[in-house]
Structures are given as C-alpha cells and as structure tokens.
C-alpha cells in the first residue's frame, strides 16, 4: 500500500534512528563509524504454520539447511511421540529469501491436537495445532479489529478489555473534530460532518479509497457466506463480534461495515455545490503527528481533501453492494445507499479524470492513482449486480477491463480494484452475457497463482517481479489466495482449496523470518505494529494491537528511516522488522485486515 509519499517522523523515531557505533572517547584520525548490523532472530530452521493446519487440509513446512540430499523428518505430538515420518524434498536456493531449503509434506497425517512439532536436520519447529478452532477464532478476531479502529465513538472496555478509550475527533478539546470539517484552503466554501468511519491505519486519517476496498472485502466475506457451498452465515451473525449494535437482529459484520459506509456517504459533495455527487478523497490532520497519540488527544486541524474520480467510484461500488446486502435488514438504508451510488456514478461519468494529487501527502497518505478505469469497471459491476439494469451491463461488457488480464503478481488492492468487480460478477448470481467467460477468467488466474505457489518453497502464491516485495505484501499474498479460494467456490476442486490454505501458512509462520504476522497468533508473532494508539512499545500504559491484527509485511523499498537503518540490502522476505517505527513494513491498515478476515473466514469454513 504505497500510501505515504511524504511523512513526518515523530520525535521518538527521530531520536532512535542513530544506529551507528560511535567512539566513546575523543575522536582521533584512526577512529571510524561502524554501522550496526541487524540480524533477525529467526529461531528454529523448521518453518511451520505456527497456528494450525486443518485436519483434512494440506500440511507443508520448509526446512532451512545446507544439505543437498533428502533428510528424514518426524512429526511429534504433544507427548513427544512420533506420529508420522518421511523425507524432505530438496528445493535448492529460494529466491525470495536467499536460503537453501527443503520442503516437507506431512499432509497424510489426519490426526488432531495441539503442540505438535516437526523435527528435521537436528532442529525442532515451533509448536502448532491441527484442528479447526483456531480459524474460527481468527475469523472473529480479524473482524473485531474494526471496532477498535472506529472514529467518533467511545470504545467500550467491557467489549474490548484493555482497549477502551474515549471517542476520537468529536469536536471535544483538544480535538478540533470531524463534525464540521472545512476543505483545504481554496477547495470549497462549505464544511461537512464526517464523523464516524474507521481510522485507516496507524494514523488518524480516514480515506475513501482505502475504506472502499476494505468495506467491499468485509461485505464480500458476508456475501460469500450466503452463496458459497461451504459458507456458514450463522458464524457471522448477530452477537458474533461483541459490538455495541449486537442484539439488533442484524449480522454483526454488516453492523461493522455500516460504520464505515455511513462515513463514506458523508464524504459525498452536497447538492448545489460544484462537483456535487463526487466524493472527497479523504479527511485527516493538516500536519503529521507523532507517536504515541490517542485519537481523542489529537490537536490538529482536520481538513477535507479534493474530490476524486477514484473516491467517487469507490463510493458508488460499495454503496451499490451495500444496497443488496442490507435490504433484508433495513430497506431505508439500502435505498439511501443505492441513491448515493447512482448519484456518484453519474458524477464520475461527468468528471472521469479528476485524479488524486500525488504530492498531497502532508498529514496523511496521498493514495496516488492516475487511472480510474478499474474503479469504473468495479462500480458498474456492483451497480449491475444490484439493479440488473442494462446500462450497467453494457458498461461492463464494453470496458476493456472486462477482458483484460487483471490478476497480476501483486494482486488486487486499493489501487487495483478491477478484481473486486470480476470476482463478484463470477460469484453473485446474475445474467450477464458471457458470464461463463468471467468465471473461467477467475479460474485461469487461480491456476496461475497455484503455479506461483508451487514454485515457491515457502508455498505462497506471491512472486513479485524482481523479487521486489511491495508495501503491504502480506495482504497481497492473502488477496491472491482469495482468488484461488474463489476458484474453489466456483469449481469444488480440492487443489484450489488447498492452494488457498497454503497462503495462510505463509502469513501464520511458514516464512523466512519464522514469525506469524498476526498479533496474538503463533508462538512468535508481530505485535509492535506502527500505530499511534496501539503503542505499548513507546508507552506501557497503552496496549499492543489487538489479537487478529495483520502486519503489512516485507517491503523491499523500506521507505521509513528506521527500516532503512536496519534492513538496507535486504532480500525479499527479510525486508520486514516488527518495530513501531517501521511504518513501511509494519503498519496496520483496514484494507490489509479485510484480506485477512476474508481468508480466515474461508479457512474456518473448510473445517
């Protein structure tokens, strides 16, 4: 997620960026500054999914070793008894890590339990389970994350023990608040009430483009539960997420998504104004703030930023999707959402090339994007699926995006949204002419990602060009797995289910760093993500991120100074550090957690 074209580091970060070994005495001509070398502690050389494998699912591990011939391995239960054994498969040098590795396949073992370990080459893996309960919990925790990201509401400690905090940005001092936010100077002469919504990431900004794809994937998690053969909508039902709205006879995942949807609706330019119907791209502080800082303590002026075509189409797409999913529960809200979607669509058609300023990165991320064809396609698809109207079908069918190969190595995200439309056209019942070709395109993409995963000794469906891991690579792994999982929903072929689940293995510990990237899951896990209020690393009175929070992951560009000081010259998977100062490798973000929530729900449904 290339959010930050510019960033102001906090004083804390600046004070800790000097990582050179300096002379302690008077300088002399012979003394030299020596750069501190960072070596991550990767633990045992047997790398496993530290959380759980499904009893009937694939079970693979990776061994880091100098050996070139096959080696024996043993699977041991909690009592230390060997319950399965076999031989490793040498894989040579893994490009993504630079390591010599072997693969281990113990999928023939179908037992259940906890605290299994895998032994090979004189080393023992971290413990893991074989069962289904961990994924049921991860499904919930990855979605519960959003409540603590809410803006404009007190976070109740009885609902999230240890995470209670005052409401942020409600015009209560020192907040200047979101109840009457002006535009940046010279952009408009009105103010908007844009309270509510989710804080996007580790800052206090709220963004329509990232909020849009995040809302879509949460709504898609629910919609899949209704449509897929393995879907279990009751697991996402009322009361499942312990929300303030629980008990209202609406599935909790819809209640949570609505908190963001109502914010997105508020970002629409009012009638009678220039660009009426367009959506402002974002609202955030006028200047960057430091860490730590609770939302309620933020003193910065808040500003609306310029409307963009991309933001407007994000609103159109998610509001149209919402209209069909909320109709059984709140017909008035569904109608409001569809009206807003239509208005946004017409406004985007009238203003098809108002793109975000790539230099608008002070106080918040720029979210630069100079092409809206993918957003047009996505919005038209959602409007067609909800209304069935020919004008939207015609737009979909005439768009070059409809027949393009849109499933690239980096997957879909806020800047590549066409896949959202394609996936929904393939899975949501409709009568689009040539729909079989749409479904085949998803299956073809899944086959490509399966081939990628098979080529990777760590088993992930992700191999970026030049081994250059992108910002938010963990979400890209998960979204590629999402495509594979959708192929399983379309075909029922086990190879797609297994390939999607292997993508989860990478996230949960089967990786070069031997760490789970999900807070609270696995013996060693990311828990120091970049955040202004999940900031225990800087303030012991504040919490770490809540369980179920995904870290961004390896990022070869290491844009932040802290990562640069530690990771310069890193290879692929090693371009990550679990430190609150590393906003380019270790931030939390609503779109990344949405990818986790979708895949965790899919995995739980396979148990």
N, C-alpha and C positions, 0 to 999 in steps of 0.2 A: 504494500500500500504506500505509494510514493506521495505521502501527504505533505511533508514539510519541505518546501523549497528553501525556507529560511527558518531559523529557530533561535530563540534567545535562551541560553542555558541559565539555570538557576545558580545562585551564588554557591550553593553546596556543590554542584557539579564542577563549577569553575575552580573551587578550592581543592578538588581532588583529582584534577586532571594532570598534575605534575607527577609523573610516574617514572622519573629518572633517578638513578642512584647518584647523588651529588656528594662531592668531598665534604667531610665534616670539619676539616681544618682549613687553614689559609690556603688559597689557591696557589699552585705553582705550575710552571710550564709543562711539567710531565703529567699532570692530572687530566683525566678525560671523563666526560659524562658518559655513563654506560646505561643504555636503555634496559629497563626491567623486562625480562622475558616472561610472558604469561603462559603457563602450561595448565590446561584444564584437567581436573581430576576426573578421568573417565571410568574409574572403577574396574570391575571385572571385565575380562575380554570377551565374555559370552554375553551378547546383547539380545535382550528379550523384551517383549511387551510386558512391562512390569505390573500391569493391572490385571488383565485377564484375557485368556483365549476362550472362545466358545467351544463347548464340548464337541459339537459336530462341525466346527469350522476349521479353517486352516491353522496350522501351528508351525511357525517358522522362526528361526533365530539366526543370528550372524555371529561368527567367531572371528576375532581379530588374532592372527597368528602369522608367524614366519614360515610355518610348514607349507610345503607344496603338495604333499601327498594326503589322501584322506586320513582322518583321525577318528577314533572311537568317541562316541558321546553316550551319556546316560541321563535319563530323566529320573529324578528322585522326588519322592513325595515328602510330606512334612516330617515323617519319621526317619527320613534318610534312606529309605529302601528304594532300590532301583525298580522302576515300573515299566520302563521302555529303554531301548538302546538302539544304536545304529552307527552309521559312519557319516562323517561330514563330506560335503562336496566342495573341493577347492574352486574358487572363483577368480583367483588372481588379484590384481590391483583394482580396487574400487575407485573409479574416477571421482565420485562425489566426496570422498574422504581422503584419498591417497593411501589407504590402508590395504595390506594384503589380507584377504578374508576368505572364509569358507561359509557355506550355507548349511543349516541344519533343518531338516524337516521331520517333525515328530507328530504330524497330523493323524497318524494311525491310532494314536492313543486317544481314547474317548472317555476316560475317567473324569471325575470331578473332584474338586477340593481346593485347598488354599496352601500357600507356602511351598509350592513346587519349586525346584531348582533344576537347572540344566548344567551338566558338568562336561567339560571338554578341554583337552590340552592342559590339564592340571589346574584349571580355573573353574569357578562356580558362579553362575549367574546370580543376579538379584532375584529375590523371590517373586512369584506370580501365582495367580489363581487360574483355575479352569472352571468356568461357570458363567452364569448369566446375570447375577445380581449386581455386579459392578457396573454393567452397562445400563441397567435400569436406573441406578443412582446417578450415573453420569448424564443420562438423558435429562434428569430433573435439575441437577446442579448447573449444567451448562445453560439451562433456561432461567434458573433462579438468579443467575448472574445479572440479568437485566434489571431486576428490581433495584439492586444497589447502584445501578448506573442512572437511575431516574433523576431528572431535574424537576424542581418545583414541587416537591413533596417530601415530607419528613420520612426518613427510612426508619421503620419501627424495629427496635431491638428485639422485641418479642417474636418478630417474624424472621429476623436475621441476627441471631445473637452475636454480639461483638461488632456488628456493622451499623448499628443505629447512629444516625446523625441528623442534624437539623436540615430542613428544606433549603436547597440552594437556589439562588437567583430569583427571589420573590420580592425584590424591592425593599428588603429589610436590611438596614445598615449592618455591616459595611457594604453589602451588595448594592449595586445600582440597579440590578434586576432586569428581568425579561418581560415585565408587564407592559412596558411602553417603550420599546426599543426604537431608536432612530436609525436611519440609514447612515452609512459612511458619508462624510461631508460631500454635498453636491449631488448625491444619487437620487434622493427623493425628499418630499416635504411632509411625509406622514410618519407616524410611529405604528408599530404593531405589538399586540400582545402575543408573544411567542413563548409563553411559559410552557412547562412540561417537556416531553421528549426525553431522550437518553443523551447523557454526555457521551460523546463519540468514542473517546479513548482515554488516555491518561490526563487529558486537559479538560477544560470546562466548555469547549466548543460543541456546537450542535450543527450537523451538516446534513443537508437534504440528500446529496448523492450517496453518502455512505449510510445514512439512515434508510434510504430507499432499498438498497440491495439487502441490508440487514433485515428489514421488515419483510421483504419478499421471501427470504430464506426461512424465517420463522413461520410465516404463513404457509410456505411450502411444506415445512415439517408437519404442520397440522393437516394440510390438504393431502399429503401422501398417506397419512394415517387413515384417511377416509377412502382412498382409491386403491392403494396397493394391496396385493393378495396377503401380504404379511402385516399390513397396517393394524395398529391397535389404538383406535382413537380414545378409548377409555383411559389409557395411560397418560393422556394429556388433558384430562377432563377437569371439571370444576373441582377446586381444592387440591390439585396435584402440586401446585407451586407455592402454596402458602403466601398468597398475595392479599393486599387489603381488599381486593374485589372478590376474593374467594367466597363462595356461597351464593353467588348471583345467578347460578344455573347457566353460566357461560364457561366454556373451556378456558382454563387459566392461560393457556398460550395465546388465545385470542384477546384476553384482557390485557396481557403484557404488550402484545403488538399494538393494541389500540392506544396505549400511552404514547407511543411514537407516532402512530398515524394521525392522532389529533394535533400533534405538533406540526407534522408535515402540512396538514390542511391550513394551519395558521400562517404558514410561510407563503401562502398564495397572495399575489398582489391584488389589492381590493379593486372592485369595480369603480370605474370613473377615473382611475389613475393610468398614466402611461404604462404600457406593458401589463395591463390588467389580465389576470388569469395565469401569468407566468409565476414561477416560484423563486423566491430569494434563495440563493445558493447555501447560505449559512448565517449563523449568528455566533459571535464569540467576542472575547475581550479585545480591546483596542491594542493592547500590548501583551507580549508573553509574560506569564507569571512564573514564579519559581516553585520549587518543591520544598517541603510539603505544603499543601494549602487545601483546606476543606472548601467545598463549593460555597458554603454559607459565609466563608471568610474572604471571598474574592472581592477586592475593592474596585476592580477595573470597570471602566465604562464598557457597556455592551453595544455592539453595532450590527445592523443588518448589512449584508453584502449584496452585491448586484444580482438581480435575477439572471439565470442562465437557461439555455435550452435544455441542457442535460438535467438540471434540477427539476425543471418543469415536467419533463418526461418521466423522471423518477416518481414524481407525484402522480402523474397520470397512470403509470403502470401499477403502483402499489395500491392506489385508491380504487382502481378497477378490480384488482384481485380481491381487495377487501370487500367490495360490494357483493360479490357472490358468496363469500365465506361468512359474513356477518348477517346475511339476510335471514337465516333461521332464528337469530337471536335478537336482532334489533333492526327492524326494517327501516326505521327512520335514519339510523346511522348509515346503513347500507345505501340508501337513496342519496344521502348527503355526499357520501364518498363517490358515488358514480357521477353525480352532478359536477363535483370538483374535478374528477378525472376527465370528463368531456370538455370542461372549460380549459383545463390545462392542455389537452390535446389540440384544441383549436388555437390556443395562444402559441403553442410550439410551432404549429404549421405556419402561423403568421410571422414567427420570428425564429427561423430554423438554424440560425448560425450565430447566436449570442453565446459565446463560449467563455468559460471562466478565465480570468486573468492569471497566467502562471506566476506572476510576481505578487499576487495577493496572498502573501504568506506571513504577515506580521500579526501575531496574536492568535493565529490558528493556521491550519493546513490549507494549502492552495487548491488541492484536488484538480490540478490542471488536466484538461482534456480538450483536444481540438477536433473531435469527430463525434457527432451525435447520431450517426446512422444506426448504431447498435441500440441506443435508447429509443429511437423512433420505432424500430422493429419490435423491441420488447413491449413498449406501451401499446402498439397496435395489436400485438398478440393478446395481451391481457384484456384489452377492450373487446376484442372479438370473442374471446372465451367467455366473457361475462355477458355480452349482449347478443352475440350471434349475428351482428349486423354486417351486411355485405361490404360497406365502405372500409371496415377494418380488415376484413378478409382480403379484399383487393389490395390494400396497402401491404399486408404481409406478403402476399403472393408476388407482388411487383417489386418488392425490395430486393436489391442484390444480396442483402444479408441472408435472405431466406435459403439460398442455395450455396452460400459460401461455407468454407470450412472454418467454423468459428471456434473450434475446440483446440486451441494451441497448447504448447507445453506448459505455459503459465496458468492455464485455466481461466475461469471467469472471476471477475471481482467488480468493484465499483466502476472501474474504467473500461470494463469489457462485459457488457450486460446482455449481449445478444443471446447467450446461452440460457438465460433465465426465460426468455420467450420461447426458445426452441424446446427446452425441457418441458415447459408447461403445455405447449402445443402437442407434444408427444404423449403426455400422461393424462391431461384433463380431457374428459370426453368432449368431442366437437366434430363438426362435419366439414372441416377444411378440405378442399380438393387436394389430392395428393398427400394426404396425411401419412400414408404408409412410407413415403419417402422421408418425411420428417422423422418418423420413428427409426427408420434404417440409418439415418444420419447420426442419431444418438448411439445406436449400437456400433456403428463403424468407429465413432470416437472412442467408445469404451474399449473396442478391440485395440485401438492404438495405445490407449493408456495401459491396457493389460500387457502389451508388448514392452512398453517402457518399464513397467514394474518387473517383468521377468528379466530384463537386462540389468536391473539394479540389485546388487547383493543385499541391500537393506530393504528391498521389496516395495518401495514406494512408487506410485505412479507419477513420478516427477523427475524430469531430467532436463533442466533449462539449458538453452544454447550456451555453449562455452562454460558450462558448469557454474554459471553466474546466478546464484540464488537471489531471488527477488525479495523486496520488502514484503513481509507477511507470508513468507514461503509456506509456513505451516497451514495456513488457510488455503493456499493453492493446492497443496497435497490433498487436503480434505475435499476441496471442490472437484478435483479430478476424480477422487474416489466417489463423490456424489454422482458424477456422470456414469461411472461404472455401476454403481448401485441402481441407478435408473434403468440401465440396460437389463439388470436382473429383474426389476419390476416389469419390464416390457416382455421379457422372454422366459423367465423362470430358470434360465441356465445357471447352474451352480458356479461355473467359472467366474461369473460376474459377481455373485455374492462373495465368493472367496477373495477375489481381487480387491473389492471394496474394503473388506475387513482387514486385509493386509495393510492398506493405507493407514488404518487406525493403529496398527502395530508400531509404525514409524513414530507417530505422534506420542505414543504411550511408552516409549523407551527403546524400541529396536532401532537405534540410530547411532551415529558415530560418537556422540557425546554421552551415550548411555544414560539419558535423562528423559523423564516424562515431561512434556511441555504443558501439561495440565496441572494446575495447582491442586494439591491435595490428593493426587492420584499417582501411585507408584512410590517406591522407597525413596527415590531421589527425584524431585520434581521442581519445575520453575515456580518460584514464589516471591520473586522480587521484581515483578514487572513494573515498568515505568508508569507511575500514577501519582497524582497529587494528593490523593486521599487514602489509597492503599499503600501506605508509605512507612511501614514499620521499620524498614531499613534505616530511615532517617529520623523517625520519631517513635519511640517504644509505646507511646500512647495510642498510636494508630495501628490498624490491622494490616496484615498481608492481604493480597487479593483473596476473594472468597473461593472455596473449592469449586472446581469446574471452570476456572478462568484459563483461557488459552494464551500462551505467549506467542509473539509474532514469529520468531524462529530465525534461522540462518538468513543472513542478508549480506551478500558479497560486497555490496557498496559501502557498508559500515559508515553511514553518514554522520553519526554522532561522534564527538571528540573522545568520549570515554571508550567506545568500542575501537576507535582508531588507535588509541594508545595501547590497547591490549591485543588487538586482533590483526594488526597490519600484516598483510601477506597470507591471510588465512585461506584455506582450501574449502570451498563448498560448505559442507555441513558444519565445519568448525567456525564459521563466521557468526557466532552467537555467544552471548555471555549473559548470565542471569544476574543482572545488576540494575537497580532502579534508574541509573544514569544513562543506560543504553536505550534511548528511545528509538533507535533504528533497528535493533534486533529484539528488543524485549518489551515492547509496549503491549498493552491490552487494547482491544478495539471491538466495537459491537459487530462489525461485519465478520471478523475472524471467529468470534464466539458463535455467530449464526451458522457458520460452516461446521463447527464442532457439534452444535446442537442437532443439526440435520443428520450428520453421520452417526452420532451417539444414539439417536432415536432409531435410525435404520438398524444399527448393530443390536440394540436391545430387542428389536422386533424379530431378530433371527434366532433368538434363544429358545 
